[in-house]
Amino acid sequence: MIFRSAVLATMILGSSIACAQAAEEMGTPEQRAACAPDVRKFCHKVKESDGPDAYLQCLELNRSKLSTRCVTMLQSYGK
């Protein structure tokens, strides 16, 4: 029983670390704040598991419809 609990705790901790790393890869807090409404509106079918490039590709495909705030953020990062 102790072994099973230790394995479960390791799995949960590993999963939490992976989620935190994935969130960091999805952009800075400023980038997420600037583009979150556009991501919700135009990229709602994209999943986090598709990776950070999937969101960027989606935003690029919808660039003409994006908010000024998001476009400005993308431009400031050379996108």
Backbone torsions as a table, in degrees:
resi	resn	phi	psi	omega
1	MET	NA	-40.4	178.9
2	ILE	-64.2	-42.6	179.4
3	PHE	-60.1	-45.5	-179.7
4	ARG	-60.5	-42.2	178.5
5	SER	-63.9	-39.6	179.5
6	ALA	-65.9	-41.3	178.6
7	VAL	-64.4	-44.4	179.2
8	LEU	-61.5	-44.7	179.4
9	ALA	-62.4	-39.4	178.5
10	THR	-65.2	-40.7	179.1
11	MET	-64.4	-43.2	-179.6
12	ILE	-65.2	-45.0	179.3
13	LEU	-62.8	-44.8	179.0
14	GLY	-61.3	-41.1	179.1
15	SER	-65.0	-41.5	178.9
16	SER	-63.2	-41.7	179.0
17	ILE	-65.2	-43.0	179.5
18	ALA	-62.3	-40.9	178.8
19	CYS	-64.6	-41.4	179.3
20	ALA	-64.1	-41.3	179.0
21	GLN	-66.2	-40.6	179.2
22	ALA	-62.6	-40.7	179.5
23	ALA	-63.1	-39.9	179.0
24	GLU	-64.9	-35.9	-179.0
25	GLU	-72.4	-16.2	-177.8
26	MET	-83.9	7.6	177.8
27	GLY	116.2	166.2	178.9
28	THR	-73.5	164.5	176.2
29	PRO	-57.4	-36.3	179.3
30	GLU	-66.1	-42.2	178.8
31	GLN	-64.4	-44.7	179.9
32	ARG	-63.4	-40.5	-179.7
33	ALA	-65.8	-40.2	-178.0
34	ALA	-69.4	-35.7	-172.3
35	CYS	-110.0	-3.2	-177.6
36	ALA	-56.0	-44.6	178.9
37	PRO	-61.6	-38.2	179.2
38	ASP	-69.8	-38.7	177.2
39	VAL	-62.3	-44.4	178.6
40	ARG	-62.6	-37.7	-175.6
41	LYS	-77.6	-45.3	-172.0
42	PHE	-105.8	-19.6	-172.7
43	CYS	-121.6	27.6	-175.6
44	HIS	-64.8	-17.9	178.8
45	LYS	-86.5	-12.9	177.8
46	VAL	-74.8	138.7	178.8
47	LYS	-108.0	151.8	177.0
48	GLU	-56.8	-34.1	-178.6
49	SER	-67.4	-15.2	176.0
50	ASP	-72.9	-16.8	177.2
51	GLY	95.5	165.4	-176.3
52	PRO	-64.9	-30.5	180.0
53	ASP	-66.5	-29.7	179.4
54	ALA	-63.4	-41.0	177.7
55	TYR	-65.8	-44.0	180.0
56	LEU	-62.6	-42.9	177.9
57	GLN	-61.7	-42.1	178.2
58	CYS	-62.2	-44.6	178.9
59	LEU	-63.0	-40.6	178.7
60	GLU	-63.4	-40.2	178.7
61	LEU	-63.7	-28.5	-177.7
62	ASN	-108.4	17.7	-172.8
63	ARG	-51.6	-40.2	-177.2
64	SER	-67.7	-16.1	-179.0
65	LYS	-104.6	-4.0	-175.2
66	LEU	-73.3	156.3	175.8
67	SER	-66.4	154.3	177.8
68	THR	-57.6	-39.9	-178.9
69	ARG	-60.4	-43.8	-179.4
70	CYS	-70.2	-43.6	178.8
71	VAL	-60.3	-42.7	178.6
72	THR	-61.0	-42.1	178.8
73	MET	-64.2	-44.3	179.0
74	LEU	-61.2	-43.4	179.9
75	GLN	-64.4	-37.2	-178.9
76	SER	-67.4	-18.6	177.6
77	TYR	-106.2	14.6	175.5
78	GLY	75.7	23.4	-179.6
79	LYS	-108.0	NA	NA
